[in-house]
Amino acid sequence: MIAAIFGFGFVPSKIGVASYPPLWFLAARFAIVSLILLFFIRVPRGQWKAVMVFAFVMGIGHFSLSYLGMKAGADASIAALLWVMQAPISAALAIFLLSEKMRTRGILGLLVAIGGAILLLGEPRHIGNYLGIGLVGGSAVLGAIANILGKRLGAVEPLALQGWSALVALPVLISLSFIFEQNQVSQMINAPWEAHGSLLYLALVSSIIGYGTYWWLLKRYNVGTTISIFLMVPVFGAAGGVAVMEDEFTWQTGIGATAMLLGVGILMLQNNSPKLDKSKITE
């Protein structure tokens, strides 16, 4: 369910930033999330600093770069494929920050995934569009960092994390929008119904249901297990991009995407396979 919500979410994101200024679109999304959640949730004492750091990394950094990248030309299917790179990056960070283990086969998977990403980005149609692709790639890196921060915020309820991080990011996004964007209100009023519907989908379905459930899972399982969800995201994202947005899907895209998914799959399955506890073996 989460993979379908996140994967298809690249389509309404692309539709939204085509009609709204991207930072204003993100601010509107977070405004809706805040209004819905803040009356029902609280953040435990002593967690405010950590929640604010999370909000800046996830809400401002990760989402802003993703929206700006799609506005700059990265299509929905490529954004979804690059987004899966959060998985190996998160797994690598978990080794150093959470003392989780990566075996030799996991390192091989990481290298295969990186090779697939290089092949994918080397397509001729992406030449000259490295700004958009680079922004989406940077978004994946910040998303991986946010996974580690979210894992450490185990004392904060998932919906509280969503609501309060949205509220913290909101004034910053509005300020950035007024500095770098123009005619926000008029563009929002004149946007087609598809853009307004995309905004509601991202706020209600993606943020509240999708991320609320995702952070709930991350609290209960290790990082490597939880981010294996990302393996299925490109399937829904690429399918939605090709079907709805008419994104191009070439043989090089297919091979690069397959290598990425294969590498990430090796990494996830190897790192999460159970070890035999010999102390429990009886004759």
N, C-alpha and C positions, 0 to 999 in steps of 0.2 A: 504494500500500500504506500509506504513512504517513498519507495523508488519511483512509483508511478506519479505520485504528487510532485516530487522534485523534478523528475525527468520532463514531464509535460510542462512544468512551470517555466521552462525556457521559452516556450512559445508565447504565453502572455507577457513575459518580460520583454521580448523583442517587440511585440505589438505595442506595449505600453510606452517604451522609450522612443518609438517612432512618432508618437503624438504628444507626449509630455516631455519636458526637459528631464533628463534622467535623475538628477539629484532631487528635483521636486517630486518626481514620481515615487522615489524611494521614501521621501519624507511623508508623502500622503499615505503610503502603505503603512509606515510606522505609526502615523497618527491614528489610523483605524485600529491597529493592534493595541495601542495604548488605551484608547477609549474603551475597548471591549474588556480588557484584562485588568486594568489597574484598580477597579472597584472591588475585586474579589481576591486579590493576592497581596502578600507581603514578603519582603526580603528579611531574612534573619539578621539580627545584629551581628556586626563584625564582618559582614559579607559585602558591604557597599563598595569598598575600594575594588574588590575583585570583580564585581558586577560592572562597574564603570570601565575597567580595563577590557572586559569581555565585550561591552557595548562598542567601544572604540574599534576593537579589532574586527568583530563580526559585523556589527550594524553599520559602521561608517566605512571601514576598510574593505571588507570582503564584498558586501553588496554594492557599494559605490563603484568599485573597480569592475565588477561584473556588468552593471548597467552601463557604465561609460564605455566598456569594451564593446558591448552590443550596439550602442549608439554609434561607435566609431567604425562599425562594419562587420564585426564577428557575427556569423549567423547562429541561429539557435542550435543546430545540430553540432557544430564545432564547439560551441560553448559547453554543451552537455558532455561532449567527449573529453574536453580539457578538464572539466569539473571533477571527473573521476580521479584525476591525479592527486586530489586531496587524500585518497586512501593510502598510497605508498608514502607520501610526505608525512601524514599523521602517524603512520606506523614507525617511520624513522625517528620522528620527534619523540614518540612514546618510549623508544629505547633509551634515550638520553634523559628524558624528564620524568618518566613514570617507571623506569626500570623494567619495562616489558622487553621480552627477548625476541631477537630476529635470528633465524637459523640461516645456514648457507644457502639453502634453496630459496629462502625468502629474499636474500640479496640478489640472487639470479632473477627472480621475478621482478624486482625493482628495476634492474638493468633492462630487462625486456620491455617493461612498460615505458621507460624513458626512450628506448629506441623507437617504439611505436609512436610516441609523441613527436619525435624528430621527423619520422617519415610522414606523419600526418601534416605537420606544419610546413613541410618542404614542398607541398603541392604548388604548382604554378599559380593557381587561382588565389593563393594567399600572399603572393609577392606584392608588396606595397601595402598590405593590410596588417603589418606586424604590430602596429599600435593597438588595434582592437584586440588582436590575439594576445599580445603581451599583457594588456590590462586584465583580460580574462584569466590568463595564467597567473598573474599576481594575485587575483582574487582567490584562486585555488590554494595558493600558499597561505594566505591569511585565513582562509577557511580551515586549513589543517591546524594552524596555530590555535584557532578558536575551538577546535575539537579538544585540544589538550586543556585549554582554560575551562571549557565546559565540563570536562571530566573532573577537574579539581573543585568545581562548584557543586559538589554532591549534596551539600546541605540546602541548596536553593531549589525549590520546586520548579519543574520545567516551565510551567506557564508563568511563574513569577520571573524566571530568567528571561523569557520572551518579552513580557510586558514591560519590565523595568529597563531592560537593555534598549528596547525601542524608544522608551521615553527619554533616556539619557542621550541617545543618538539624535533624536528629533531636532532639538534646537541647533545642533551643529550642522545638520544637513540643510536646514532652512537657511542658516547663515551662509553656507557655502553656495547654495543655490542663488541667493540674492547677489553674491559676489561674482559668480561665473556664468549665470544664466539670465535670460531676459524673458519678459512677457509670460511668466509662469501661469498666472491666473487666467489670462485670455486663452492660452493654449489648452489649459485644462477644461475650460468651459466649452471650447470649440472642438474638443477631441471627440472622435466617433464613439459609439456605444461599445465597440469592441475594446477600446482602450479602458473605458470605465469598468467593463466586465473583467478585464485582465487585472485591474487594480484590486477588485474585490476578491478575485480568485487567489491572488498572491497574499493578500492580507488574511483572509479567512481560512482558506484551505492550506496554502503553503506554510505561512508563518505559524498559525495557531494549531492546526491539526498536524501538519507535517513535522515542523520543527519541535512542537510540543511533545509529540510522540518520540521523535529522534533523541531529544535530550533525556527523556525518560528511560529509553533503552541504554543510552550511554552511561547513565548512573549505575546501571545494574550489570553491565557486561564490560569486558576490557575494550580498549580502543580498537584493536585489530578486528575483533569480532563485529563490533557495531558498524564500523565504516565499510565492512564488506557489503553493506546495503548499497554502497555507491556503484558496485559492479553492474547493477541492473539499471542505474539511472541513464546512462547513454543510450540504452536500447529505446526507452520511452522518449528521451529527448531527441534523438536522431529521427525516430519514426514520426514524432510530432512535427519536427522541423521540415522534413521532406513532404509530409502529407498536407500540412496546413500552410507553411510558409514557402513551399516549393524550393527548399534548399537543394543544392546539387550534392549528389552522393556518388563519387567516382570510385574506381578500383583502388586508387591510392588511399582514399579515405577509408575504404573497407579494410585494406590490409593493415594500415596504421592503427585503426580502431581495434581490429582483432588482436594485434600485438599488444596494445595497451591493456585490453581486457584480459588477455592470457597472462601477461606479466603480473597484473594486479591480482588475478585469480590465484596464481602460484604463490604469491606473497601472502595473501589472506589465508588460503587453505593450509599452507605450510605452517604459518605462525599460530594457527588456531587449532591444529590437530592435537588431540589429547595425548599426553605422555603416559606411558605405562608406569604405574606405581608398583614397583617390585615388592615393596614391603607388605602389600595386601594380597600377594599371591600365596595360596595355600596348596599343599599337596593334595 
